[in-house]
Amino acid sequence: MKNMTRSIAILLAVLAPSALHAGDSGRGVAAVDVIVKQNPSQRAVTSPRGNFALDALPAGSYTLTFRARKAKDITNSISDKALVATSYSIKVDGTKRAVNKSGLTSDDLLAGVDIPVDVGAGATVHGQVEAAGSKKMVWISREPGSNLPGRWVEEGSAEAKAAAHHNSHEISVEALRRGR
């Protein structure tokens, strides 16, 4: 549970803006680093729609590493609501054989996913990282006097409902104190 919560929090900055840019075939995942392992200076970063391109690699066999960035490395204002994917897929074209790897988790993308590819002379390798299935998440702030940190929970869960009820009750009590 702790790892899942941490993974969700780390990927929110990546996925929240991506969900706003839903492409024709799915939600692209922005800001994923795509690195040619044999030549790390050859790299790309996915666009808001999850697209990437690596220009004119010499013919040969390569390993492409796909790694999501941590939230602290991405400048983005995080709101109290976000859309988070339940799984991810990576599609690679422009190679001798197209690759489609699906069923990836957020932990996979954080750790880095290696995909071997064979490239013909002068090929431009391109593709997309997509998010599939999604959950609406809400931020539950740290309660005063509690040792529990703030956390993301699924919208509509018992914990989210309890926090919403608790917060509305606090507002009502505060309003009463002010004579409203």
Secondary structure as UniProt FT lines:
FT   HELIX           2..20
FT   STRAND          27..28
FT   STRAND          32..36
FT   TURN            37..38
FT   TURN            40..41
FT   STRAND          43..45
FT   TURN            48..49
FT   STRAND          51..57
FT   STRAND          60..68
FT   HELIX           71..73
FT   STRAND          81..93
FT   STRAND          99..104
FT   HELIX           106..111
FT   STRAND          113..119
FT   TURN            121..122
FT   STRAND          123..140
FT   TURN            144..145
FT   STRAND          151..154
FT   TURN            155..156
FT   HELIX           158..177
FT   TURN            178..179
//
